[in-house]
Structures are given as C-alpha cells and as structure tokens.
Amino acid sequence: IAIIAASIQLTTGVGSASSALPTDAAGNTAKIIFINAKAGAYIRPGASGVTAAAASAIYISAGTSLLLNVTGMTHIAHIQDTASTVINVSPVEAG
C-alpha cells in the first residue's frame, strides 16, 4: 500500500463536524483511509455531509492508527473525546 496524495487534517471540537474524505492521486474520493489522532476522538464515515459522530461512533485513542475501507462513503464526521485534537486522514492506494 502507498500514501501518494495529500492527507487532510481535521480539528475536533465539542460538537460533531463533517468533512469530505480526501482524494487519491487520480482525484477520486479515497476508498481506503489511514487515520491517526493526537488525542482520543470519535469518527464516523458516511455518504453525505450530514453524517454525525457521537460517543457511539468509532473511537480512536491517542497515538493509535486505523485503516478503514470507506468505499461508497464521501464524508467523515468527527468529535472530540475529552479535549480538542487533530485527526490526520490519509488516502491509501495500492502501490
């Protein structure tokens, strides 16, 4: 696997926010993403900009990474756990 295209950085807050998924090197919405966070946060991939994250979403703890298949999704929602943090989302490609 390879990360060729630019990653996006998301800053969490006390309310859920949604951002478009990053694009791959060909300009298409990423189908697989690599995510890491500086502090705990909740994330939820979704098929629209109204996707929301809450404490029932996928939890990513500080210093860990996730590899997610987001085929068919267009956005990722995020919300902080106990404090604001930065989440890095990278498009993954076969390489």
Long-range contacts (C-beta under 8 A, 24 or more apart in sequence): 1-32, 1-92, 1-93, 1-94, 1-95, 2-92, 2-93, 2-94, 2-95, 3-34, 3-90, 3-91, 3-92, 3-93, 4-91, 4-93, 4-95, 5-30, 5-91, 5-93, 7-88, 7-89, 7-90, 7-91, 8-88, 8-89, 9-86, 9-87, 9-88, 9-89, 10-76, 10-78, 10-86, 10-87, 10-89, 11-84, 11-85, 11-86, 11-87, 12-41, 12-78, 12-79, 12-80, 12-84, 12-85, 12-86, 12-87, 13-79, 13-80, 13-84, 14-79, 14-80, 15-79, 16-52, 16-53, 16-54, 16-77, 16-78, 16-79, 17-77, 17-78, 17-79, 18-46, 18-49, 18-50, 18-51, 18-52, 18-75, 18-76, 18-77, 18-78, 19-75, 19-76, 19-78, 20-49, 20-74, 20-75, 21-45, 21-70, 21-73, 21-74, 21-75, 21-76, 21-89, 21-91, 22-89, 22-90, 22-91, 23-91, 24-91, 24-93, 25-91, 25-93, 29-73, 29-74, 30-70, 30-91, 30-92, 31-69, 31-70, 31-71, 32-67, 32-68, 32-69, 32-70, 32-71, 32-91, 32-92, 32-93, 33-67, 33-68, 33-70, 33-76, 33-89, 33-90, 33-91, 33-92, 34-65, 34-66, 34-67, 34-89, 34-90, 34-92, 35-60, 35-65, 35-66, 35-67, 35-68, 35-87, 35-88, 35-89, 35-90, 36-60, 36-63, 36-64, 36-65, 36-66, 36-87, 36-88, 37-61, 37-62, 37-63, 37-64, 37-85, 37-86, 37-87, 37-88, 38-62, 38-63, 38-85, 38-86, 39-80, 39-81, 39-82, 39-83, 39-84, 39-85, 40-80, 40-81, 40-82, 40-85, 41-78, 41-79, 41-80, 41-81, 41-85, 41-87, 42-78, 42-79, 42-80, 42-81, 43-76, 43-77, 43-78, 43-87, 44-76, 44-77, 44-78, 45-70, 45-73, 45-75, 45-76, 45-77, 46-73, 46-74, 46-75, 46-76, 46-77, 47-72, 47-73, 47-74, 47-75, 48-74, 48-75, 49-74, 49-75, 51-75, 51-76, 51-77, 52-77, 53-77, 53-78, 53-79, 54-79, 60-87, 67-92
